[in-house]
Amino acid sequence: MRLTIVQTGDVPEPLRPHFGPYHAMFERMFEGTKTASSYEVVAVCDNQMLADPAHMDAIVLTGSPAGVYEDHAWLPPLRNFIRAAYAAKTPMLGICFGHQIMADALGGEVRKSEKGWGLGRHRYRVTSRPPFMADAPQTLAIACSHQDQVIVPPAEAEVVLASDFTPNAGLFYKTGKALSFQPHPEFLDNYALALVELRRGRAPDDVVEAGVASFRQPSDSTRLASYIGRFFAGEAS
């Protein structure tokens, strides 16, 4: 399977020399699940053009510092691409901003949450178990970094992960071909922690400190990545 990684943003400049680009994090994650045989990276945030999704094997939409409600020239074409991929039933995964722009393009509502920053390792309830998550435990602890949230999911979406802070943290769509998550299973802990530290002065001190302390609990990122691998294996083979 050839996986098209639609890069909608990148690692913050202060962290890039040490941690590299976003797409490499996804490639590392998928190599662990033996999901893809090759990768294509399209940096839409740099105005690279997207091809017809009907001819793609599978798609990943990455995180971004952008908001879906902002005025960027690449956002309208990306929404059209998502709708076309959904109509063509091309398997598609969205993470963080990818989760939000999928919901936005497919009829949901996304905005900056009045709850503020979500930082560190959050614990999410598993609220539904599609076949690829059949053996999921009651909760999953995954790193996150966001202010925006999916406030109202699209009518086609079922909530599969939720927390009090992020009620719509994971969405699985009725076609069986689209899946998205607010948290970041592709982040290693050293990067996730560096990202929390980078928010000092922007996020409240208590939120930053709680985010740092949250990494004392074990991560379920590998488990969530395995579910994503199953999703693609079942829907994109």
Buried (B, 14 or more C-beta within 10 A) or exposed (E): BEBBBBBBBBBEEEBEEEBBBBBBBBBEBBEBBEBBEEBBBBBBBEEEEBEEBEEBBBBBBBBBEBBBEEEBEBBEEBBEBBBBBBEBBBBBBBBBBBBBBBBBBBEBBBBEBEEEBBBBBBBBBBBBEBEBBEEBEEEBBBBBBBBBBBBEBBEBBEBBBBBEBBBBBBBBBEBBBBBBBBBBBBBBEEBBBBBBEBBEEEBEEEBBBBBBEBBEEEBBBEBBBBBBBBBBBEBBE
